[in-house]
Amino acid sequence: MDKHIKRSFARLCIATAIFMAFCFTTDIYAQDAAATEDVAAAVTEVITATEIPVEAAAAPDNIGELANGLNTVWMLLAAMLVFFMQPGFALVEAGFTRTKNTANILMKNLVDFMFGSLLYWFIGFGLMFGIGGFIGMPHFFDLSFYDGGGLPSEGFLIFQTVFCATAATIVSGAMAERTKFSMYLVYTICISVIIYPVSGHWTWGGGWLMNGEAGSFMMDTFGTVFHDFAGSTIVHSVGGWIALVGAAILGPRIGKYTKDGKSKAIPGHNLTLAALGVFILWFGWFGFNPGSQLAAASTADQIAISHVFLTTNLAACAGGFFALCISWWKYSKPSLSLTLNGILAGLVGITAGCDMVSATGAVVIGAICGIVMIFSVEFIDRVLKIDDPVGASSVHGVCGFLGTVLTGLLSTSEGLFYGAGAGFFLAQLFGALVVGAWAAGMGFVIFKALDKIHGLRVSKRIEEEGLDIYEHGESAYN
């Protein structure tokens, strides 16, 4: 009996073992089959994907869209930086002038961007980039005529708008503390609608100064075209020459000159504000100059942007350093105000050729502009008897002209000092003179007309007590 029980138990164990082995084998087989099916499905998907027709594959288009998107973002980021220069100009101008006119100055720097944006969109953009010889065809409120060079037309309009506003705001500094606010509005309109767009059409708009076609005036005369990468002439000297003419017609501030014609300093009320404004402008210039490349997607663009960043910064540092040294030597003290203007002079000077000169060339341009600026300020003030409270005529007009001409000497590809001949140098000189004559001439006509029709200047009482209360009914400091 015991033997029978043991035999039955052994059979049961064997049967159980066989059953468990069968189940385990079945499970493994099922897993392997499922895995095989998954692999087969994946292979099928890959095969199916590779069988998509070539015209349906979007990889090349995606790459192009990505590059264009990067270029667009870079352009708009640069436009933001240039826009941020507006508060920089406002702080510099306010810091270099007196407390009683601060609200007026801040208001003007707001208004020239607001008016400039609306008017440039309305008509100025078409005059600058429309088809035409001397001036472009106006396209009121319409951007469809311009394809943006592959970039969105709206974005390109914004980028050009902030440059237009910069040209307009330069003028307000030279004419500060004595100009009627209503007259300021009128001449800001003229700059945004006529003066800047026309000279801009000659250059950036594809006009005659940058026409490189065979048989064109510039090619026949000089063998090359005018070059202004980011606006030493087109933006800064235009604003600077208009500012000089406006300040001359307006006349000096009360108390600026003694009866015997000797110049008296009228110190600004806050150099802290002025220094902060220069730092902001310096920062914004990294959008002003590198942003003018208008592209950042390719390796060539990245190298170009980096080079322009370097030359821009070196010129600013050289301009400030040499202005400091010359002011220390000339006036026995290192002047903060002249050093600040020296930085701006270097930035203005390098703007034309920041893409064409070497790092050493940038230092040379910055140094020359920083030194010349000091003597120019003194010459305009003491010899010409033109009262420019912030030195805008020297910083933007003189140094904008000088930087453009120096590009003709120091360009590594076409410069006279690099053995390329005098053609490019003469083209730079000619272009800077023509644009300067246009800006100064139109400025004279506009300011003379306004002065005869309505009068540019506020009354003696308003000037003595300050424009803030009389022109705006409020003061910046209470």
ABEGO torsion letter per residue (X at the ends): XAAAAAAAAAAAAAAAAAAAAAAAAAAAAAAAAAAAAAAAAAAAAAAAAAABBAAABAAAAAAAAAAAAAAAAAAAAAAAAAAAAAAAAAAAAAAABBAAAAAAAAAAAAAAAAAAAAAAAAAAAAAAABBEBABBBBBBGBAAABAGGGBBAAAAAAAAAAAAAAAAAAAAAAABGABBAAAAAAAAAAAAAAAAAAAAAABAAGBAAABABBGBAAAAAAGBBBBBAAGAAAAAAAAAAAAAAAAAAAEBBBGABBAAGBBBBBBBABAAAAAAAAAAAAAAAAAAAAAAAGBAABAAAAAAAAAAAAAAAAAAAAAAAAAAAAAAAAAGBBBAAAAAAAAAAAAAAAAAAAAABBAAAAAAAAAAAAAAAAAAAAAAAAAAGBBBAAGAAAAAAAAAAAAAAAAAAABAAABAAAGAEAAAAAAAAAAAAAAAAAAAAAAAAAAAAAAAAAEABBBAAAAAAEAAAAAAGBBABX
